[in-house]
Each structure stands twice: as structure tokens, then as C-alpha cells.
Amino acid sequence: MRLVMQYIVRPLPRYALALIAALLFAVPAAAQAPAPGTVPRVFVMTMGPGDLVWERFGHNAIWVHDPRTGADLAYNYGMFDFAQENFLKNFIQGRMLYWVAAFDAGATLQHYAGMNRTVAVQELNLTPAQATELARLLAVNELPQNRFYRYDYYRDNCSTRVRDAIDRVLGGRLKAATARVPAGATYREHTERLTAAGAADIPIFTALMGGLGPAADRPISRWEEMFLPGALHDRLAELRVPDAAGRMVPLVREETEAVRSTRPPAPAEEPNWLAGYLAAGVALGGLLALLASRASRGRAARFGFAAVAGLWLLFAGTGGWILAGLWSLTDHGIAYRNENILQLSPLALPLVLLLPVLAYGARWAARPAWLLSAAVAGLSVLGFVLQIVPGVDQANGWIIALALPVNLALAWAARRMAADLPARAARPVAPSRRATATA
């Protein structure tokens, strides 16, 4: 199934027609009057969060009205297609290709209204030369030979492309005003905040927090923060620029809420779920220790330990190999040097076999199971200790809280089950062939 974002052109609802008319025909009192019928008008459309994980961060587009043709085109840099050739391979390798495409602005409003997503429209107070140049750049960028770009979740996405296009025609004023101003947040904190709306988000939240490396913990500037469409919206609203006469004026001439959503607003703070992750880790570790202590005396305990330990170890070991692959074999720079590999260790994968068979009494598995589980637990403790070392204190408390109690419990379980194995029966002594003297 093709999942390219598409806009189906249907008769526009009255609110969309009224909005377009109001935006295009309103003439601000303070605005200069350029040569009629020649200068495009430029708007930034900022869309609120949606349901899917890649929609949680919002979206944006540049809307250009061409008075010569009457065309209203919304340039959207967020185009991708699951059916694209080598999509899965490129996704895994961090080499996804996105592209820009222009859609009818009215159909775009209707599309997001149908998804119950807020759309804010800001008209930019550009000079005639800047507006004309931006319209030209966008049209050239949309040509087949220019439209594709290598996507990066944080550093080169649909929002940073909009930011860069506007900054280019402003002569770098947007970057100059924001590049040295701290945002007061990190990429990880914004990701936590926007992907943790409720309990149903825990699986994807855990996967994202497990996959982000220390690069996500670096404090970012307001310029970098504009990977979020909402942040770009706010920075545009704050910026003042010189007009054609050299006077400083607000960059945003007028703002309109084109579509109002009934969704709750995006969370302002990241969730405080650390205690919950720790409780889950302690509960799982305690269950494994209890089952291991009874494995030698009951079939149900043996089966329970083998099932629970096997599932955790499959999750942890597979996760460890994925983290190793992201670091060494892909272009996902945000995942490099990820200390979560100390909590979700590739060494856990052989234990998927070793610990269950040890629970069922396989003596040959005792030594390798103990050595591997001790190594996994030791690496997990090391990852915890590194939290106090400056420079390597990755913000991965969620994963440590979940994994460390389980890894320690599995090491204890391996030792306990090995000690509970029945003593090896002594071999019978063969009778001596020599005759013995009798009294």
C-alpha cells in the first residue's frame, strides 16, 4: 500500500475559501504597496501534532500565492513513500530520501482539518525582492532533479528545510538571531516530551529512548531547536527584519488560526516515568529470582523461569545487536556511542538457550551460563557507575532502571540454579581381578 502523503482536491469547505480570501485580499495598513500583480505573498503553515509517531512532532510548509496566475501552492518537504525502492534498506541504514512537492494550499488545509490537526498560518513580511526570490527558490527546488534530499530526524528534516529557505532570503538574519541562544533543552528531552502522551506510548517511547545515543543529550540552540515546526513558528513570530525602506518591522505580518483542533495541546514537559521503569525492573527481577529459587523443586517454576527469562533475554540480546549495528553499520549518528549497549548486551543472546536448559538441569550449561550472565550484569553495573563520570553520563536512566535489576537477578539465578544441581553420582568401582586372601 502506498502511503505517500497525498492531498485529494475536493470542493473546499466554506471556512477554507473564506480564510484564503481573507488572507489574500486583506491589505495591512502598515504594508507598502508593491507593483500590483507581480509580487508573490508568502505564508508559513504550521501543523499541530497528529496520531502517528512521525506526526507527533508537527509539520509545516511554505505557501506561496502568485498574483500573476492566481496559484496557491504549499511546498511540503515531508514527502516519503513506504513503497519507494529500497525504502526499508535506506531506513535501516539512515539514508532515507525525502522530497519536496507543491500542493494546492486549500486542499492542504482541508487535509489537515480532516485529520483534526491545528493549522496556524503566518504571512511573512518580506520585501518584494525577498518574496520573489523565495518563490523562485522553491520552484527550482521542486524540479525533479532537485527535489530529493537525505533526511535526518533532527538536523535536516521538513522543518529545517523551511527554516533554511526563509533564512537564505533573509540574508542569514534568522540564524544570527538564534544560533547562539540556548534552547534550554536537548533533542532527547523534546523527543521524550512529544512521544509520551500516555501508557499506550510506552513501547515506542522505550524503543526511542533505547536507540538515542549521547548526541541526543547535547544542549541545543534555538536555531537547532527549529527541527520542531512549533519552535520555528515561535522564532518567526519574534524576529524583526528590515523592510524595503530599511525600517525594522516584525517578520510576521499577520497570523491566523486556519484550522482549530480539538486535540489536547502537546505536553510542555517530558514525562516523569523513571519510578515506573524502576518498579517494572525490580518486579521482573524479583519474579525471576523467585522462580529460579524454586526451579529445582517444581515443574511450574522451571517452566515459568525459562519462559520469562527467555523472553527478556531475547529482547535484550536482540536490542544489543541492533544498537551495535546502528553504531557500526549505519549513518544514524544520533545512535552512535550508545551506552544502552551496556544494559541491553549482545552477550545476552546466547543466554536465551543457556539459562532455560540450566533451569531444566543441564549440567553442561552451568559454567557458561554463569560466566555470561555475570558478564552481562557486570556491564550493566558499569553503565550505572558511568552516570557519575563527566562526559560519559548519557541520559539513559529509563533503560538502566529497567534493565539493571533484571540483569543482576539473572546472574544470581544462574549461580543459584547451578548450585542446586544434584551432585554427580559416584562411579561404581570395578572389582579387582586379583584374588584376595581370606583368613
C-alpha positions as CSV (number, residue, x, y, z in Angstrom):
1,M,0.0,0.0,0.0
2,R,1.4,3.4,-0.9
3,L,1.5,5.7,2.0
4,V,2.8,8.8,0.3
5,M,1.2,11.9,1.8
6,Q,-1.3,13.0,-0.8
7,Y,-3.9,15.7,-0.9
8,I,-7.1,14.9,-2.6
9,V,-8.6,18.0,-4.2
10,R,-12.3,18.2,-3.4
11,P,-14.7,21.2,-3.2
12,L,-13.3,23.3,-0.4
13,P,-15.4,23.9,2.7
14,R,-16.6,27.5,3.3
15,Y,-14.1,28.1,6.1
16,A,-11.2,27.4,3.8
17,L,-12.5,29.6,1.0
18,A,-13.2,32.4,3.5
19,L,-9.7,32.1,5.0
20,I,-7.9,32.2,1.7
21,A,-10.0,35.2,0.7
22,A,-9.3,37.0,3.9
23,L,-5.5,36.3,3.8
24,L,-5.1,37.1,0.2
25,F,-7.2,40.2,-0.1
26,A,-6.6,41.8,3.2
27,V,-4.1,44.7,2.9
28,P,-2.4,45.6,6.2
29,A,-2.4,49.3,6.9
30,A,1.4,49.4,7.5
31,A,2.2,47.4,4.4
32,Q,3.9,49.0,1.5
33,A,2.2,48.7,-1.9
34,P,4.5,46.9,-4.3
35,A,3.8,46.9,-8.0
36,P,0.3,45.3,-8.3
37,G,0.1,41.8,-9.7
38,T,3.8,41.0,-9.6
39,V,5.0,40.2,-6.1
40,P,4.1,36.8,-4.5
41,R,2.8,36.6,-1.0
42,V,4.4,34.1,1.3
43,F,2.9,32.3,4.3
44,V,4.2,29.6,6.7
45,M,1.7,26.9,7.6
46,T,2.4,25.2,10.9
47,M,0.5,22.0,11.6
48,G,0.0,20.6,15.1
49,P,0.7,17.0,16.2
50,G,-1.1,14.0,14.8
51,D,-1.6,10.4,15.8
52,L,1.3,8.6,14.2
53,V,4.7,8.7,15.8
54,W,6.2,10.8,12.9
55,E,3.3,13.2,13.2
56,R,3.8,13.8,16.9
57,F,6.4,16.5,16.2
58,G,4.1,18.6,14.0
59,H,4.7,19.7,10.4
60,N,5.0,22.8,8.3
61,A,5.0,24.1,4.7
62,I,5.6,27.3,2.8
63,W,2.5,28.6,1.0
64,V,3.2,30.9,-2.0
65,H,0.4,32.9,-3.6
66,D,1.3,34.0,-7.2
67,P,-0.9,37.0,-8.1
68,R,0.0,36.7,-11.8
69,T,-1.5,33.2,-12.1
70,G,-3.7,33.0,-9.0
71,A,-2.0,29.8,-8.0
72,D,-1.7,28.9,-4.3
73,L,1.0,26.3,-3.7
74,A,2.0,24.8,-0.4
75,Y,5.6,23.5,-0.6
76,N,5.8,20.4,1.6
77,Y,9.3,19.0,2.4
78,G,7.9,16.0,4.3
79,M,7.2,13.6,1.4
80,F,8.2,10.0,1.7
81,D,6.8,6.7,0.4
82,F,6.9,3.2,2.0
83,A,6.8,1.8,-1.5
84,Q,9.8,3.7,-2.6
85,E,12.6,1.5,-4.0
86,N,14.9,0.3,-1.1
87,F,12.9,2.2,1.5
88,L,13.4,-0.4,4.2
89,K,17.1,-0.7,3.5
90,N,17.6,3.1,3.4
91,F,15.6,3.5,6.6
92,I,17.7,0.9,8.5
93,Q,20.9,2.5,7.2
94,G,19.8,6.0,8.0
95,R,19.8,7.0,4.3
96,M,16.2,7.8,3.7
97,L,15.3,10.1,0.8
98,Y,12.6,12.6,1.4
99,W,11.4,15.1,-1.2
100,V,9.6,18.4,-1.6
101,A,6.3,18.7,-3.5
102,A,3.9,21.5,-4.1
103,F,0.1,21.0,-3.4
104,D,-2.9,23.3,-3.6
105,A,-2.9,25.3,-0.4
106,G,-6.7,25.0,0.1
107,A,-6.5,21.2,-0.3
108,T,-3.7,21.2,2.2
109,L,-5.9,23.0,4.8
110,Q,-8.7,20.6,4.1
111,H,-6.4,17.6,4.5
112,Y,-5.2,18.6,8.0
113,A,-8.7,19.7,9.0
114,G,-9.8,16.2,8.2
115,M,-7.0,14.8,10.5
116,N,-8.1,17.2,13.3
117,R,-4.8,18.9,13.3
118,T,-4.4,22.6,14.1
119,V,-3.0,24.8,11.3
120,A,-1.6,28.2,12.0
121,V,-0.8,30.5,9.0
122,Q,1.7,33.3,9.3
123,E,2.1,35.8,6.5
124,L,5.8,36.8,6.2
125,N,6.6,40.5,5.9
126,L,9.2,40.0,3.1
127,T,10.4,42.7,0.8
128,P,9.3,42.3,-2.9
129,A,12.8,41.1,-3.8
130,Q,12.9,38.5,-0.9
131,A,9.4,37.2,-1.7
132,T,10.2,36.9,-5.4
133,E,13.5,35.1,-4.6
134,L,11.9,32.7,-2.1
135,A,9.2,31.8,-4.7
136,R,11.9,31.2,-7.3
137,L,14.0,29.0,-5.0
138,L,11.1,26.9,-4.0
139,A,10.0,26.3,-7.6
140,V,13.6,25.4,-8.6
141,N,13.9,23.1,-5.5
142,E,10.8,21.2,-6.6
143,L,12.2,20.3,-10.0
144,P,12.7,16.5,-10.4
145,Q,16.4,16.8,-10.4
146,N,16.5,18.9,-7.2
147,R,13.6,17.7,-5.0
148,F,15.2,14.8,-3.1
149,Y,17.3,15.2,0.0
150,R,18.9,12.9,2.6
151,Y,16.7,13.1,5.6
152,D,17.9,13.4,9.2
153,Y,15.4,13.3,12.0
154,Y,17.0,16.3,13.8
155,R,19.4,18.1,11.6
156,D,17.9,18.0,8.1
157,N,14.1,17.5,8.2
158,C,11.0,19.0,6.8
159,S,11.1,21.9,9.3
160,T,14.8,22.7,9.0
161,R,14.3,22.9,5.2
162,V,11.6,25.5,5.6
163,R,13.8,27.3,8.2
164,D,16.8,27.3,5.8
165,A,14.8,28.6,2.8
166,I,13.5,31.5,4.8
167,D,16.9,32.3,6.4
168,R,18.5,32.3,2.9
169,V,16.3,35.1,1.6
170,L,16.7,37.0,4.9
171,G,20.4,37.0,4.4
172,G,21.1,34.8,7.5
173,R,19.2,37.0,10.0
174,L,17.2,34.1,11.4
175,K,20.3,32.1,12.1
176,A,22.2,35.1,13.5
177,A,19.4,35.8,16.0
178,T,19.1,32.2,17.2
179,A,22.4,30.2,16.7
180,R,24.0,31.4,19.9
181,V,20.8,31.4,22.1
182,P,20.4,28.3,24.2
183,A,17.1,26.5,23.7
184,G,17.2,25.1,27.3
185,A,16.5,21.6,26.1
186,T,18.1,18.7,24.2
187,Y,16.9,16.6,21.3
188,R,16.2,13.8,23.8
189,E,14.1,15.9,26.0
190,H,11.9,17.1,23.1
191,T,11.6,13.5,21.9
192,E,10.5,12.4,25.4
193,R,8.0,15.2,25.7
194,L,6.4,14.6,22.3
195,T,6.2,10.8,22.2
196,A,4.8,10.1,25.7
197,A,1.2,11.1,25.6
198,G,0.0,8.1,27.6
199,A,0.6,4.5,28.6
200,A,-0.1,3.2,25.1
201,D,3.1,5.1,24.0
202,I,5.4,3.2,26.4
203,P,6.7,0.6,23.8
204,I,7.6,3.2,21.2
205,F,8.9,5.6,23.9
206,T,11.2,2.8,25.3
207,A,12.5,2.0,21.8
208,L,13.3,5.6,21.1
209,M,15.0,6.2,24.4
210,G,17.0,3.0,24.0
211,G,18.1,4.0,20.5
212,L,19.2,7.5,21.2
213,G,22.9,7.9,22.0
214,P,24.7,10.7,23.8
215,A,24.5,13.1,20.8
216,A,20.8,13.5,21.8
217,D,21.8,14.9,25.2
218,R,23.8,17.8,24.0
219,P,22.2,21.2,24.8
220,I,20.9,22.7,21.6
221,S,20.5,26.2,20.4
222,R,17.3,27.9,19.3
223,W,18.5,27.5,15.7
224,E,18.8,23.7,16.1
225,E,15.5,23.6,18.0
226,M,13.7,24.6,14.9
227,F,13.8,21.0,13.8
228,L,10.4,21.3,15.5
229,P,7.8,23.2,13.4
230,G,6.4,24.7,16.6
231,A,9.7,26.2,17.5
232,L,10.2,27.6,14.0
233,H,6.7,29.2,14.3
234,D,7.7,30.9,17.6
235,R,11.0,32.2,16.3
236,L,9.4,33.6,13.2
237,A,6.9,35.4,15.4
238,E,9.7,37.0,17.5
239,L,12.0,38.1,14.7
240,R,12.3,41.7,13.4
241,V,13.8,42.4,10.0
242,P,14.4,45.5,7.8
243,D,11.8,46.3,5.2
244,A,12.5,47.7,1.8
245,A,13.0,51.2,3.3
246,G,15.4,49.9,6.0
247,R,12.9,50.2,8.9
248,M,12.8,47.3,11.4
249,V,9.5,45.5,11.2
250,P,8.1,42.2,12.5
251,L,8.8,39.3,10.2
252,V,5.3,38.0,10.7
253,R,2.8,40.5,9.2
254,E,-0.3,38.6,10.3
255,E,-1.2,35.3,11.9
256,T,-4.4,33.3,11.5
257,E,-5.5,30.0,13.1
258,A,-6.8,28.4,9.9
259,V,-7.8,25.1,11.5
260,R,-8.5,24.6,15.2
261,S,-8.1,21.1,16.5
262,T,-10.0,19.6,19.4
263,R,-6.8,17.7,20.5
264,P,-5.2,18.5,23.8
265,P,-2.1,20.6,23.4
266,A,1.3,18.8,23.2
267,P,2.9,18.2,26.6
268,A,5.0,21.1,27.8
269,E,7.4,18.8,29.9
270,E,8.9,15.4,29.4
271,P,7.2,12.6,31.4
272,N,8.4,11.5,34.9
273,W,8.2,7.8,34.3
274,L,11.6,6.8,35.9
275,A,9.9,5.4,39.0
276,G,7.6,3.3,36.9
277,Y,10.5,1.9,34.9
278,L,12.4,1.1,38.1
279,A,9.3,-0.6,39.6
280,A,9.0,-2.7,36.4
281,G,12.7,-3.7,36.5
282,V,12.6,-4.6,40.2
283,A,9.3,-6.6,39.8
284,L,10.7,-8.6,36.8
285,G,14.0,-9.2,38.6
286,G,12.2,-10.3,41.7
287,L,10.0,-12.7,39.8
288,L,13.0,-14.3,38.0
289,A,14.8,-14.7,41.4
290,L,11.8,-16.3,42.9
291,L,11.2,-18.7,40.0
292,A,14.9,-19.6,40.0
293,S,15.0,-20.4,43.7
294,R,12.2,-22.9,43.1
295,A,13.2,-24.3,39.7
296,S,14.9,-27.4,41.2
297,R,11.7,-28.4,43.1
298,G,8.8,-27.7,40.8
299,R,8.0,-28.1,37.1
300,A,5.8,-24.9,37.0
301,A,8.7,-22.8,38.4
302,R,11.2,-24.2,35.9
303,F,8.8,-23.5,33.0
304,G,8.0,-20.0,34.3
305,F,11.7,-19.1,34.7
306,A,12.5,-20.5,31.2
307,A,9.7,-18.5,29.6
308,V,10.2,-15.2,31.4
309,A,14.0,-15.3,31.2
310,G,13.9,-16.4,27.6
311,L,11.6,-13.5,26.5
312,W,13.7,-10.9,28.4
313,L,17.0,-12.2,27.1
314,L,15.6,-12.3,23.5
315,F,14.5,-8.7,23.9
316,A,17.8,-7.6,25.5
317,G,20.2,-9.5,23.3
318,T,18.4,-8.6,20.1
319,G,18.3,-5.0,21.2
320,G,22.0,-5.1,21.9
321,W,22.8,-6.3,18.5
322,I,20.6,-3.6,17.0
323,L,22.4,-0.9,19.0
324,A,25.8,-2.3,17.8
325,G,24.6,-2.3,14.2
326,L,23.2,1.2,14.4
327,W,26.6,2.4,15.8
328,S,28.9,0.5,13.4
329,L,26.9,-0.1,10.2
330,T,24.6,2.8,9.6
331,D,24.5,6.6,9.2
332,H,22.3,7.1,12.3
333,G,24.7,9.4,14.0
334,I,22.3,10.2,16.8
335,A,22.6,6.5,17.9
336,Y,26.5,6.3,18.0
337,R,28.4,5.5,21.2
338,N,25.1,4.5,22.8
339,E,25.7,3.4,26.4
340,N,22.5,1.4,26.4
341,I,24.5,-1.3,24.9
342,L,25.8,-1.9,28.4
343,Q,22.3,-2.6,29.6
344,L,21.0,-4.4,26.6
345,S,24.0,-6.5,25.8
346,P,24.6,-8.7,22.7
347,L,26.1,-11.2,25.2
348,A,22.5,-11.8,26.4
349,L,21.5,-13.6,23.3
350,P,23.3,-17.0,24.0
351,L,21.6,-17.0,27.4
352,V,18.3,-17.4,25.7
353,L,19.3,-21.1,25.4
354,L,21.7,-21.5,28.3
355,L,19.6,-20.3,31.2
356,P,16.4,-22.2,30.3
357,V,18.3,-25.5,29.8
358,L,20.2,-24.9,33.1
359,A,16.8,-24.5,34.8
360,Y,15.9,-27.9,33.5
361,G,19.1,-29.4,34.9
362,A,21.6,-29.4,32.1
363,R,24.9,-29.6,33.9
364,W,26.9,-28.6,30.8
365,A,25.2,-25.2,30.8
366,A,26.1,-24.2,34.3
367,R,29.5,-22.7,33.8
368,P,28.9,-20.8,30.5
369,A,25.5,-19.6,31.8
370,W,27.1,-18.2,35.0
371,L,30.0,-16.6,33.2
372,L,27.9,-14.9,30.5
373,S,25.2,-13.8,33.0
374,A,27.9,-12.4,35.3
375,A,29.4,-10.5,32.4
376,V,26.0,-9.1,31.4
377,A,25.4,-8.0,35.0
378,G,28.9,-6.5,35.3
379,L,28.4,-4.4,32.1
380,S,25.1,-3.2,33.4
381,V,26.6,-2.1,36.7
382,L,29.4,-0.4,34.7
383,G,26.8,1.6,32.8
384,F,25.2,2.7,36.0
385,V,28.6,3.8,37.5
386,L,29.4,5.8,34.4
387,Q,26.5,8.1,35.3
388,I,28.8,9.8,37.7
389,V,31.6,10.3,35.2
390,P,31.5,13.6,33.5
391,G,31.5,13.4,29.7
392,V,30.1,9.8,29.5
393,D,26.9,10.4,31.6
394,Q,24.4,9.6,29.0
395,A,20.8,10.4,30.0
396,N,19.6,6.8,29.9
397,G,18.1,6.4,33.4
398,W,15.0,4.9,31.9
399,I,16.8,1.9,30.4
400,I,19.2,1.5,33.4
401,A,16.2,1.4,35.8
402,L,14.5,-1.3,33.8
403,A,17.5,-3.5,32.8
404,L,19.9,-3.4,35.8
405,P,17.6,-5.2,38.3
406,V,16.8,-7.9,35.8
407,N,20.5,-8.4,34.8
408,L,21.5,-8.7,38.4
409,A,18.7,-11.2,39.1
410,L,19.6,-13.3,36.1
411,A,23.3,-13.5,37.3
412,W,22.1,-14.6,40.8
413,A,19.7,-17.1,39.2
414,A,22.4,-18.7,37.2
415,R,24.6,-19.1,40.3
416,R,21.7,-20.4,42.4
417,M,20.5,-22.9,39.8
418,A,24.0,-24.2,39.2
419,A,24.4,-24.8,43.0
420,D,21.0,-26.6,43.1
421,L,22.0,-29.2,40.5
422,P,22.1,-32.7,42.1
423,A,25.5,-33.9,43.0
424,R,27.0,-36.2,40.4
425,A,26.6,-39.8,41.4
426,A,29.9,-41.5,42.2
427,R,31.0,-44.0,39.6
428,P,30.9,-47.7,40.8
429,V,34.4,-49.1,41.5
430,A,35.2,-52.1,39.2
431,P,36.0,-55.3,41.1
432,S,39.7,-56.1,41.3
433,R,40.9,-59.1,39.3
434,R,43.5,-60.0,41.9
435,A,42.4,-62.7,44.3
436,T,42.3,-61.6,47.8
437,A,43.5,-63.8,50.7
438,T,40.9,-65.0,53.2
439,A,41.5,-65.8,56.7
